[in-house]
Amino acid sequence: MLTAMMQVYSSSSFASSTSPPQPVQSPSFLISTAFPPGTPDSFHPSDLILLSSDSVSFHVHRSVLQAASIRAFRISFPSLPPSSSGIVEPVISIPESSTILNIILHSIYGQSIARYAPSFEALSTAVAALPPNELSISKFVTLSSPLGALILAHAPHRPIETYALAAQHDLHELAVATSSHLLSFNLSSITDKLAEQIGSRYLKRLFLLHSERIEALKGLLMPPPSPHSATPTCTSADQGNVARAWALTVAYLIWDSRVDLSTVTIETIFGTIESRTQCPICRDSLKSRVQTLIVQWTNVKRTI
């Protein structure tokens, strides 16, 4: 089970550490294996039960919820009946499902839910459910928070959805971190619905990222390798051939206009010119020019 959750409950209270939290049958309802009842050694006993919409109970601590928000889950804590040894814990019904409530509670307790592998859709729903439950999105969804880190983990294979989620809730750091995964994304495939979710501000930033990288690439590619003084084996005409080969290659790369052009591709394409060049001085000049180009392209901004 999760490390910090082990601080809340003894290990005997949990199901398999590698399986998702499965409810355990109870005479009246199901009990979350992630938040079961019990009296741990290093924390005070649970004193409140949150009951999900699918009738799964989560045994939690008022002090933890109040530290997260004085109105967490819209609960009026001062008016709750007391709970102590031998007295049944008060039960509060929550409109979220057990899957969503489990994600939210792990976030409140500062614990990762990664081992349960929640879907991106479940994470998105959990984020949207924070404000209605009087919980701050900006507090619980950051790059250093368990929930934010797990959402960002989806960026490599769900980049535009992750970016849209970050943009929708104005999570700037998450949007910036995700935008580097969108360099190969075809912006023309963004639907009206997705554009509406992203919003004009973050949509503009994404388009500017692509256009500015293309313009930067054009500027970096244009200067040809430096010429050298004519030699018996390499005349000005010979060097002109090298310059024309460079210009044709540049035209091809600009026509293709790949925002995510890799340094390997640059080396490979311009390496063809080098392999066909007989003059050792021209080859050295080409090699130096390509290495400079690679360094400059690597330094071009990759995020919004």
Phi and psi in degrees as GROMACS dihedral restraints (atoms count N, CA, C in turn):
[ dihedral_restraints ]
;  ai    aj    ak    al  type     phi  dphi    fc
    3     4     5     6     1   -63.2    20    10
    4     5     6     7     1   145.8    20    10
    6     7     8     9     1   -56.0    20    10
    7     8     9    10     1   -53.9    20    10
    9    10    11    12     1   -67.6    20    10
   10    11    12    13     1   -29.3    20    10
   12    13    14    15     1   -69.5    20    10
   13    14    15    16     1   -27.3    20    10
   15    16    17    18     1   -66.8    20    10
   16    17    18    19     1   -23.1    20    10
   18    19    20    21     1   -77.3    20    10
   19    20    21    22     1   -19.7    20    10
   21    22    23    24     1   -93.5    20    10
   22    23    24    25     1   -38.3    20    10
   24    25    26    27     1  -130.9    20    10
   25    26    27    28     1   149.6    20    10
   27    28    29    30     1   -71.2    20    10
   28    29    30    31     1   154.8    20    10
   30    31    32    33     1   -62.6    20    10
   31    32    33    34     1   -24.8    20    10
   33    34    35    36     1   -69.5    20    10
   34    35    36    37     1   -12.6    20    10
   36    37    38    39     1   -85.7    20    10
   37    38    39    40     1    -2.7    20    10
   39    40    41    42     1  -111.8    20    10
   40    41    42    43     1   157.6    20    10
   42    43    44    45     1   -83.4    20    10
   43    44    45    46     1  -165.0    20    10
   45    46    47    48     1   -53.8    20    10
   46    47    48    49     1   137.7    20    10
   48    49    50    51     1   -69.8    20    10
   49    50    51    52     1   -15.3    20    10
   51    52    53    54     1  -105.1    20    10
   52    53    54    55     1    -5.6    20    10
   54    55    56    57     1   -99.4    20    10
   55    56    57    58     1   154.8    20    10
   57    58    59    60     1   -62.9    20    10
   58    59    60    61     1   156.6    20    10
   60    61    62    63     1   -64.5    20    10
   61    62    63    64     1   115.7    20    10
   63    64    65    66     1  -107.0    20    10
   64    65    66    67     1   135.2    20    10
   66    67    68    69     1   -64.7    20    10
   67    68    69    70     1   144.6    20    10
   69    70    71    72     1  -105.4    20    10
   70    71    72    73     1   132.9    20    10
   72    73    74    75     1   -62.0    20    10
   73    74    75    76     1   132.8    20    10
   75    76    77    78     1  -129.1    20    10
   76    77    78    79     1   158.5    20    10
   78    79    80    81     1   -56.8    20    10
   79    80    81    82     1   -30.7    20    10
   81    82    83    84     1  -112.8    20    10
   82    83    84    85     1   -31.0    20    10
   84    85    86    87     1  -158.5    20    10
   85    86    87    88     1  -177.8    20    10
   87    88    89    90     1   -94.8    20    10
   88    89    90    91     1   150.1    20    10
   90    91    92    93     1  -116.3    20    10
   91    92    93    94     1   128.5    20    10
   93    94    95    96     1   -66.1    20    10
   94    95    96    97     1   131.1    20    10
   96    97    98    99     1   -75.9    20    10
   97    98    99   100     1   -15.8    20    10
   99   100   101   102     1   -81.4    20    10
  100   101   102   103     1   -29.7    20    10
  102   103   104   105     1  -133.3    20    10
  103   104   105   106     1    68.6    20    10
  105   106   107   108     1   -87.7    20    10
  106   107   108   109     1   170.4    20    10
  108   109   110   111     1   -72.9    20    10
  109   110   111   112     1   164.3    20    10
  111   112   113   114     1   149.8    20    10
  112   113   114   115     1   167.6    20    10
  114   115   116   117     1  -120.4    20    10
  115   116   117   118     1    94.4    20    10
  117   118   119   120     1   -73.3    20    10
  118   119   120   121     1   164.1    20    10
  120   121   122   123     1   -75.6    20    10
  121   122   123   124     1   -33.0    20    10
  123   124   125   126     1  -108.1    20    10
  124   125   126   127     1    11.4    20    10
  126   127   128   129     1  -150.6    20    10
  127   128   129   130     1   157.0    20    10
  129   130   131   132     1   -72.4    20    10
  130   131   132   133     1   157.3    20    10
  132   133   134   135     1   -63.5    20    10
  133   134   135   136     1   155.0    20    10
  135   136   137   138     1   -63.0    20    10
  136   137   138   139     1   144.7    20    10
  138   139   140   141     1  -133.9    20    10
  139   140   141   142     1    17.7    20    10
  141   142   143   144     1  -157.9    20    10
  142   143   144   145     1   143.2    20    10
  144   145   146   147     1  -115.9    20    10
  145   146   147   148     1   126.9    20    10
  147   148   149   150     1  -101.9    20    10
  148   149   150   151     1   126.4    20    10
  150   151   152   153     1  -108.9    20    10
  151   152   153   154     1   117.0    20    10
  153   154   155   156     1   -72.3    20    10
  154   155   156   157     1   170.0    20    10
  156   157   158   159     1   -65.7    20    10
  157   158   159   160     1   -23.3    20    10
  159   160   161   162     1  -100.5    20    10
  160   161   162   163     1    26.7    20    10
  162   163   164   165     1    62.2    20    10
  163   164   165   166     1    44.9    20    10
  165   166   167   168     1  -112.6    20    10
  166   167   168   169     1   129.2    20    10
  168   169   170   171     1   -93.7    20    10
  169   170   171   172     1   139.8    20    10
  171   172   173   174     1  -122.7    20    10
  172   173   174   175     1   116.6    20    10
  174   175   176   177     1   -89.3    20    10
  175   176   177   178     1   113.4    20    10
  177   178   179   180     1  -126.2    20    10
  178   179   180   181     1  -176.8    20    10
  180   181   182   183     1  -119.4    20    10
  181   182   183   184     1   127.0    20    10
  183   184   185   186     1   -57.4    20    10
  184   185   186   187     1   -41.1    20    10
  186   187   188   189     1   -62.3    20    10
  187   188   189   190     1   -36.6    20    10
  189   190   191   192     1   -69.3    20    10
  190   191   192   193     1   -43.0    20    10
  192   193   194   195     1   -65.3    20    10
  193   194   195   196     1   -42.5    20    10
  195   196   197   198     1   -65.8    20    10
  196   197   198   199     1   -33.3    20    10
  198   199   200   201     1   -66.4    20    10
  199   200   201   202     1   -30.8    20    10
  201   202   203   204     1   -74.9    20    10
  202   203   204   205     1   -39.0    20    10
  204   205   206   207     1  -169.1    20    10
  205   206   207   208     1   136.6    20    10
  207   208   209   210     1   -68.8    20    10
  208   209   210   211     1   -13.1    20    10
  210   211   212   213     1  -123.8    20    10
  211   212   213   214     1    33.1    20    10
  213   214   215   216     1   -54.3    20    10
  214   215   216   217     1   131.2    20    10
  216   217   218   219     1    58.3    20    10
  217   218   219   220     1    24.6    20    10
  219   220   221   222     1    60.5    20    10
  220   221   222   223     1    28.7    20    10
  222   223   224   225     1   -88.8    20    10
  223   224   225   226     1   134.5    20    10
  225   226   227   228     1   -92.1    20    10
  226   227   228   229     1    91.0    20    10
  228   229   230   231     1   -59.4    20    10
  229   230   231   232     1   -40.7    20    10
  231   232   233   234     1   -60.8    20    10
  232   233   234   235     1   -28.4    20    10
  234   235   236   237     1   -89.1    20    10
  235   236   237   238     1    -3.0    20    10
  237   238   239   240     1   -69.3    20    10
  238   239   240   241     1   142.3    20    10
  240   241   242   243     1   -66.6    20    10
  241   242   243   244     1   148.8    20    10
  243   244   245   246     1   -65.6    20    10
  244   245   246   247     1   156.6    20    10
  246   247   248   249     1  -134.2    20    10
  247   248   249   250     1   126.7    20    10
  249   250   251   252     1  -146.6    20    10
  250   251   252   253     1   178.3    20    10
  252   253   254   255     1   -54.8    20    10
  253   254   255   256     1   126.9    20    10
  255   256   257   258     1    91.6    20    10
  256   257   258   259     1    -7.3    20    10
  258   259   260   261     1  -110.6    20    10
  259   260   261   262     1   135.7    20    10
  261   262   263   264     1   -64.8    20    10
  262   263   264   265     1   136.2    20    10
  264   265   266   267     1   -69.5    20    10
  265   266   267   268     1   140.0    20    10
  267   268   269   270     1   -60.2    20    10
  268   269   270   271     1   146.7    20    10
  270   271   272   273     1  -115.0    20    10
  271   272   273   274     1   127.9    20    10
  273   274   275   276     1  -116.5    20    10
  274   275   276   277     1   124.2    20    10
  276   277   278   279     1   -80.7    20    10
  277   278   279   280     1   133.7    20    10
  279   280   281   282     1  -116.2    20    10
  280   281   282   283     1   135.6    20    10
  282   283   284   285     1   -71.6    20    10
  283   284   285   286     1   -14.5    20    10
  285   286   287   288     1   -79.2    20    10
  286   287   288   289     1   154.2    20    10
  288   289   290   291     1   -71.4    20    10
  289   290   291   292     1   167.3    20    10
  291   292   293   294     1   -63.1    20    10
  292   293   294   295     1   -34.8    20    10
  294   295   296   297     1   -62.4    20    10
  295   296   297   298     1   -46.6    20    10
  297   298   299   300     1   -71.0    20    10
  298   299   300   301     1   -42.7    20    10
  300   301   302   303     1   -63.5    20    10
  301   302   303   304     1   -36.7    20    10
  303   304   305   306     1   -61.9    20    10
  304   305   306   307     1   -42.5    20    10
  306   307   308   309     1   -63.7    20    10
  307   308   309   310     1   -45.9    20    10
  309   310   311   312     1   -62.5    20    10
  310   311   312   313     1   -45.3    20    10
  312   313   314   315     1   -66.7    20    10
  313   314   315   316     1   -38.8    20    10
  315   316   317   318     1   -60.8    20    10
  316   317   318   319     1   -36.8    20    10
  318   319   320   321     1   -66.6    20    10
  319   320   321   322     1   -42.5    20    10
  321   322   323   324     1   -62.6    20    10
  322   323   324   325     1   -39.8    20    10
  324   325   326   327     1   -82.7    20    10
  325   326   327   328     1     0.7    20    10
  327   328   329   330     1    72.3    20    10
  328   329   330   331     1    29.6    20    10
  330   331   332   333     1  -116.6    20    10
  331   332   333   334     1   145.2    20    10
  333   334   335   336     1   -75.6    20    10
  334   335   336   337     1   144.4    20    10
  336   337   338   339     1  -112.1    20    10
  337   338   339   340     1    15.2    20    10
  339   340   341   342     1   -57.7    20    10
  340   341   342   343     1   -36.4    20    10
  342   343   344   345     1   -66.5    20    10
  343   344   345   346     1   -17.4    20    10
  345   346   347   348     1   -89.4    20    10
  346   347   348   349     1    -4.5    20    10
  348   349   350   351     1    48.3    20    10
  349   350   351   352     1    57.9    20    10
  351   352   353   354     1   -66.8    20    10
  352   353   354   355     1   147.0    20    10
  354   355   356   357     1   -69.3    20    10
  355   356   357   358     1   161.8    20    10
  357   358   359   360     1   -61.5    20    10
  358   359   360   361     1   -37.9    20    10
  360   361   362   363     1   -62.3    20    10
  361   362   363   364     1   -40.5    20    10
  363   364   365   366     1   -65.6    20    10
  364   365   366   367     1   -40.9    20    10
  366   367   368   369     1   -63.0    20    10
  367   368   369   370     1   -42.7    20    10
  369   370   371   372     1   -62.3    20    10
  370   371   372   373     1   -42.4    20    10
  372   373   374   375     1   -64.6    20    10
  373   374   375   376     1   -39.6    20    10
  375   376   377   378     1   -64.4    20    10
  376   377   378   379     1   -41.0    20    10
  378   379   380   381     1   -62.8    20    10
  379   380   381   382     1   -45.1    20    10
  381   382   383   384     1   -64.6    20    10
  382   383   384   385     1   -25.5    20    10
  384   385   386   387     1   -83.2    20    10
  385   386   387   388     1    -9.0    20    10
  387   388   389   390     1   -65.9    20    10
  388   389   390   391     1   -53.6    20    10
  390   391   392   393     1   -58.7    20    10
  391   392   393   394     1   -43.9    20    10
  393   394   395   396     1   -60.3    20    10
  394   395   396   397     1   -21.5    20    10
  396   397   398   399     1  -100.6    20    10
  397   398   399   400     1    21.8    20    10
  399   400   401   402     1    59.5    20    10
  400   401   402   403     1    35.6    20    10
  402   403   404   405     1  -119.9    20    10
  403   404   405   406     1   138.6    20    10
  405   406   407   408     1   -81.7    20    10
  406   407   408   409     1   125.0    20    10
  408   409   410   411     1   -64.5    20    10
  409   410   411   412     1   -44.1    20    10
  411   412   413   414     1   -64.1    20    10
  412   413   414   415     1   -23.6    20    10
  414   415   416   417     1   -80.3    20    10
  415   416   417   418     1   -39.1    20    10
  417   418   419   420     1  -101.6    20    10
  418   419   420   421     1    -9.5    20    10
  420   421   422   423     1  -121.4    20    10
  421   422   423   424     1    86.2    20    10
  423   424   425   426     1  -128.3    20    10
  424   425   426   427     1   169.7    20    10
  426   427   428   429     1   -64.7    20    10
  427   428   429   430     1   -25.2    20    10
  429   430   431   432     1   -95.6    20    10
  430   431   432   433     1    -6.0    20    10
  432   433   434   435     1   -85.9    20    10
  433   434   435   436     1   153.0    20    10
  435   436   437   438     1   -57.6    20    10
  436   437   438   439     1   -41.2    20    10
  438   439   440   441     1   -69.8    20    10
  439   440   441   442     1   -43.8    20    10
  441   442   443   444     1   -63.5    20    10
  442   443   444   445     1   -41.6    20    10
  444   445   446   447     1   -64.2    20    10
  445   446   447   448     1   -37.0    20    10
  447   448   449   450     1   -71.5    20    10
  448   449   450   451     1   -37.7    20    10
  450   451   452   453     1   -64.2    20    10
  451   452   453   454     1   -44.1    20    10
  453   454   455   456     1   -62.5    20    10
  454   455   456   457     1   -29.0    20    10
  456   457   458   459     1   -63.9    20    10
  457   458   459   460     1   -19.8    20    10
  459   460   461   462     1   -84.6    20    10
  460   461   462   463     1   -11.7    20    10
  462   463   464   465     1   -58.4    20    10
  463   464   465   466     1   -40.5    20    10
  465   466   467   468     1   -60.1    20    10
  466   467   468   469     1   -35.1    20    10
  468   469   470   471     1  -111.0    20    10
  469   470   471   472     1    -8.6    20    10
  471   472   473   474     1  -133.1    20    10
  472   473   474   475     1    55.0    20    10
  474   475   476   477     1   -63.6    20    10
  475   476   477   478     1   -46.8    20    10
  477   478   479   480     1   -71.6    20    10
  478   479   480   481     1   -34.1    20    10
  480   481   482   483     1   -67.5    20    10
  481   482   483   484     1   -40.5    20    10
  483   484   485   486     1   -65.8    20    10
  484   485   486   487     1   -42.3    20    10
  486   487   488   489     1   -63.4    20    10
  487   488   489   490     1   -41.6    20    10
  489   490   491   492     1   -63.5    20    10
  490   491   492   493     1   -40.3    20    10
  492   493   494   495     1   -63.1    20    10
  493   494   495   496     1   -45.4    20    10
  495   496   497   498     1   -64.1    20    10
  496   497   498   499     1   -43.1    20    10
  498   499   500   501     1   -65.7    20    10
  499   500   501   502     1   -41.8    20    10
  501   502   503   504     1   -57.9    20    10
  502   503   504   505     1   -36.0    20    10
  504   505   506   507     1  -105.7    20    10
  505   506   507   508     1    14.5    20    10
  507   508   509   510     1    53.1    20    10
  508   509   510   511     1    45.4    20    10
  510   511   512   513     1   -94.0    20    10
  511   512   513   514     1    84.7    20    10
  513   514   515   516     1   -60.1    20    10
  514   515   516   517     1   -48.1    20    10
  516   517   518   519     1   -61.2    20    10
  517   518   519   520     1   -40.3    20    10
  519   520   521   522     1   -67.6    20    10
  520   521   522   523     1   -39.6    20    10
  522   523   524   525     1   -64.2    20    10
  523   524   525   526     1   -42.2    20    10
  525   526   527   528     1   -62.8    20    10
  526   527   528   529     1   -47.9    20    10
  528   529   530   531     1   -63.2    20    10
  529   530   531   532     1   -33.5    20    10
  531   532   533   534     1   -77.1    20    10
  532   533   534   535     1   -31.5    20    10
  534   535   536   537     1   -60.9    20    10
  535   536   537   538     1   -26.4    20    10
  537   538   539   540     1   -66.5    20    10
  538   539   540   541     1   -20.5    20    10
  540   541   542   543     1   -86.2    20    10
  541   542   543   544     1    -0.7    20    10
  543   544   545   546     1  -105.2    20    10
  544   545   546   547     1    10.7    20    10
  546   547   548   549     1   -66.4    20    10
  547   548   549   550     1   -29.6    20    10
  549   550   551   552     1   -96.7    20    10
  550   551   552   553     1     3.4    20    10
  552   553   554   555     1   -80.0    20    10
  553   554   555   556     1   137.0    20    10
  555   556   557   558     1   -81.3    20    10
  556   557   558   559     1   105.0    20    10
  558   559   560   561     1   -63.8    20    10
  559   560   561   562     1   -23.9    20    10
  561   562   563   564     1   -69.0    20    10
  562   563   564   565     1   -13.0    20    10
  564   565   566   567     1   -87.4    20    10
  565   566   567   568     1    -2.0    20    10
  567   568   569   570     1   -68.8    20    10
  568   569   570   571     1   122.1    20    10
  570   571   572   573     1   -79.3    20    10
  571   572   573   574     1   166.0    20    10
  573   574   575   576     1   -60.3    20    10
  574   575   576   577     1   -39.9    20    10
  576   577   578   579     1   -64.4    20    10
  577   578   579   580     1   -43.4    20    10
  579   580   581   582     1   -68.0    20    10
  580   581   582   583     1   -39.1    20    10
  582   583   584   585     1   -62.4    20    10
  583   584   585   586     1   -39.5    20    10
  585   586   587   588     1   -64.3    20    10
  586   587   588   589     1   -39.6    20    10
  588   589   590   591     1   -67.0    20    10
  589   590   591   592     1   -41.9    20    10
  591   592   593   594     1   -67.2    20    10
  592   593   594   595     1   -41.7    20    10
  594   595   596   597     1    87.8    20    10
  595   596   597   598     1   156.4    20    10
  597   598   599   600     1   -63.1    20    10
  598   599   600   601     1   -37.3    20    10
  600   601   602   603     1   -64.9    20    10
  601   602   603   604     1   -50.0    20    10
  603   604   605   606     1   -77.6    20    10
  604   605   606   607     1   -26.7    20    10
  606   607   608   609     1   -67.2    20    10
  607   608   609   610     1   -42.6    20    10
  609   610   611   612     1   -60.7    20    10
  610   611   612   613     1   -43.8    20    10
  612   613   614   615     1   -61.5    20    10
  613   614   615   616     1   -37.8    20    10
  615   616   617   618     1   -69.0    20    10
  616   617   618   619     1   -43.5    20    10
  618   619   620   621     1   -64.9    20    10
  619   620   621   622     1   -38.7    20    10
  621   622   623   624     1   -64.9    20    10
  622   623   624   625     1   -38.2    20    10
  624   625   626   627     1   -57.7    20    10
  625   626   627   628     1   -47.1    20    10
  627   628   629   630     1   -65.5    20    10
  628   629   630   631     1   -48.4    20    10
  630   631   632   633     1   -67.0    20    10
  631   632   633   634     1   -38.2    20    10
  633   634   635   636     1   -68.9    20    10
  634   635   636   637     1   -34.3    20    10
  636   637   638   639     1   -69.6    20    10
  637   638   639   640     1   -38.2    20    10
  639   640   641   642     1   -63.0    20    10
  640   641   642   643     1   -45.4    20    10
  642   643   644   645     1   -64.2    20    10
  643   644   645   646     1   -39.8    20    10
  645   646   647   648     1   -63.6    20    10
  646   647   648   649     1   -40.8    20    10
  648   649   650   651     1   -62.6    20    10
  649   650   651   652     1   -43.5    20    10
  651   652   653   654     1   -59.1    20    10
  652   653   654   655     1   -44.5    20    10
  654   655   656   657     1   -65.6    20    10
  655   656   657   658     1   -36.7    20    10
  657   658   659   660     1   -73.0    20    10
  658   659   660   661     1   -32.0    20    10
  660   661   662   663     1   -78.3    20    10
  661   662   663   664     1   -31.0    20    10
  663   664   665   666     1   -59.5    20    10
  664   665   666   667     1   -49.7    20    10
  666   667   668   669     1   -61.6    20    10
  667   668   669   670     1   125.1    20    10
  669   670   671   672     1   -77.3    20    10
  670   671   672   673     1   172.3    20    10
  672   673   674   675     1   -60.6    20    10
  673   674   675   676     1   149.4    20    10
  675   676   677   678     1   -66.9    20    10
  676   677   678   679     1   133.6    20    10
  678   679   680   681     1   -76.4    20    10
  679   680   681   682     1   168.3    20    10
  681   682   683   684     1  -130.0    20    10
  682   683   684   685     1   168.9    20    10
  684   685   686   687     1   -62.5    20    10
  685   686   687   688     1   142.6    20    10
  687   688   689   690     1   -60.6    20    10
  688   689   690   691     1   143.7    20    10
  690   691   692   693     1  -126.5    20    10
  691   692   693   694     1   166.5    20    10
  693   694   695   696     1   -57.2    20    10
  694   695   696   697     1   -29.0    20    10
  696   697   698   699     1  -101.5    20    10
  697   698   699   700     1    -5.1    20    10
  699   700   701   702     1  -144.7    20    10
  700   701   702   703     1    96.5    20    10
  702   703   704   705     1   -84.5    20    10
  703   704   705   706     1   176.4    20    10
  705   706   707   708     1   -61.1    20    10
  706   707   708   709     1   -35.0    20    10
  708   709   710   711     1   -65.1    20    10
  709   710   711   712     1   -41.2    20    10
  711   712   713   714     1   -61.7    20    10
  712   713   714   715     1   -42.8    20    10
  714   715   716   717     1   -68.0    20    10
  715   716   717   718     1   -29.5    20    10
  717   718   719   720     1   -63.9    20    10
  718   719   720   721     1   -34.7    20    10
  720   721   722   723     1   -63.9    20    10
  721   722   723   724     1   -40.0    20    10
  723   724   725   726     1   -65.0    20    10
  724   725   726   727     1   -42.9    20    10
  726   727   728   729     1   -63.2    20    10
  727   728   729   730     1   -39.8    20    10
  729   730   731   732     1   -67.3    20    10
  730   731   732   733     1   -39.3    20    10
  732   733   734   735     1   -62.5    20    10
  733   734   735   736     1   -40.0    20    10
  735   736   737   738     1   -62.1    20    10
  736   737   738   739     1   -46.3    20    10
  738   739   740   741     1   -62.5    20    10
  739   740   741   742     1   -39.1    20    10
  741   742   743   744     1   -66.2    20    10
  742   743   744   745     1   -40.2    20    10
  744   745   746   747     1   -65.6    20    10
  745   746   747   748     1   -41.9    20    10
  747   748   749   750     1   -61.6    20    10
  748   749   750   751     1   -43.7    20    10
  750   751   752   753     1   -59.7    20    10
  751   752   753   754     1   -39.9    20    10
  753   754   755   756     1   -64.4    20    10
  754   755   756   757     1   -44.8    20    10
  756   757   758   759     1   -66.8    20    10
  757   758   759   760     1   -39.0    20    10
  759   760   761   762     1   -68.0    20    10
  760   761   762   763     1   -39.1    20    10
  762   763   764   765     1   -62.9    20    10
  763   764   765   766     1   -40.9    20    10
  765   766   767   768     1   -70.9    20    10
  766   767   768   769     1   -34.9    20    10
  768   769   770   771     1    47.9    20    10
  769   770   771   772     1    60.4    20    10
  771   772   773   774     1   -91.7    20    10
  772   773   774   775     1   116.2    20    10
  774   775   776   777     1   -64.2    20    10
  775   776   777   778     1   -29.5    20    10
  777   778   779   780     1  -101.8    20    10
  778   779   780   781     1    25.8    20    10
  780   781   782   783     1   -50.7    20    10
  781   782   783   784     1   125.6    20    10
  783   784   785   786     1   -87.9    20    10
  784   785   786   787     1   155.4    20    10
  786   787   788   789     1   -66.9    20    10
  787   788   789   790     1   -28.9    20    10
  789   790   791   792     1   -65.1    20    10
  790   791   792   793     1   -41.9    20    10
  792   793   794   795     1   -63.4    20    10
  793   794   795   796     1   -42.3    20    10
  795   796   797   798     1   -59.7    20    10
  796   797   798   799     1   -47.6    20    10
  798   799   800   801     1   -62.0    20    10
  799   800   801   802     1   -42.2    20    10
  801   802   803   804     1   -66.1    20    10
  802   803   804   805     1   -47.7    20    10
  804   805   806   807     1   -66.3    20    10
  805   806   807   808     1   -48.3    20    10
  807   808   809   810     1   -75.6    20    10
  808   809   810   811     1   -20.1    20    10
  810   811   812   813     1   -64.3    20    10
  811   812   813   814     1   -27.4    20    10
  813   814   815   816     1   -63.1    20    10
  814   815   816   817     1   -41.2    20    10
  816   817   818   819     1   -63.8    20    10
  817   818   819   820     1   -44.6    20    10
  819   820   821   822     1   -60.5    20    10
  820   821   822   823     1   -40.9    20    10
  822   823   824   825     1   -67.7    20    10
  823   824   825   826     1   -22.8    20    10
  825   826   827   828     1   -96.3    20    10
  826   827   828   829     1     0.8    20    10
  828   829   830   831     1   -95.1    20    10
  829   830   831   832     1   125.2    20    10
  831   832   833   834     1   -83.2    20    10
  832   833   834   835     1   -35.4    20    10
  834   835   836   837     1   -70.9    20    10
  835   836   837   838     1   123.5    20    10
  837   838   839   840     1   -64.9    20    10
  838   839   840   841     1   -31.7    20    10
  840   841   842   843     1   -68.5    20    10
  841   842   843   844     1   -43.0    20    10
  843   844   845   846     1   -63.0    20    10
  844   845   846   847     1   -39.6    20    10
  846   847   848   849     1   -63.3    20    10
  847   848   849   850     1   -43.2    20    10
  849   850   851   852     1   -63.7    20    10
  850   851   852   853     1   -39.8    20    10
  852   853   854   855     1   -64.6    20    10
  853   854   855   856     1   -42.8    20    10
  855   856   857   858     1   -60.9    20    10
  856   857   858   859     1   -47.0    20    10
  858   859   860   861     1   -60.8    20    10
  859   860   861   862     1   -43.6    20    10
  861   862   863   864     1   -64.6    20    10
  862   863   864   865     1   -41.5    20    10
  864   865   866   867     1   -64.2    20    10
  865   866   867   868     1   -41.5    20    10
  867   868   869   870     1   -66.8    20    10
  868   869   870   871     1   -41.4    20    10
  870   871   872   873     1   -63.9    20    10
  871   872   873   874     1   -39.4    20    10
  873   874   875   876     1   -64.0    20    10
  874   875   876   877     1   -42.3    20    10
  876   877   878   879     1   -60.4    20    10
  877   878   879   880     1   -43.8    20    10
  879   880   881   882     1   -62.5    20    10
  880   881   882   883     1   -45.0    20    10
  882   883   884   885     1   -62.6    20    10
  883   884   885   886     1   -44.5    20    10
  885   886   887   888     1   -64.0    20    10
  886   887   888   889     1   -43.0    20    10
  888   889   890   891     1   -66.8    20    10
  889   890   891   892     1   -36.6    20    10
  891   892   893   894     1   -62.8    20    10
  892   893   894   895     1   -32.0    20    10
  894   895   896   897     1   -84.5    20    10
  895   896   897   898     1    -6.3    20    10
  897   898   899   900     1   -69.6    20    10
  898   899   900   901     1   138.0    20    10
  900   901   902   903     1   -54.1    20    10
  901   902   903   904     1   132.6    20    10
  903   904   905   906     1  -111.1    20    10
  904   905   906   907     1    -0.5    20    10
  906   907   908   909     1  -129.8    20    10
  907   908   909   910     1   163.7    20    10
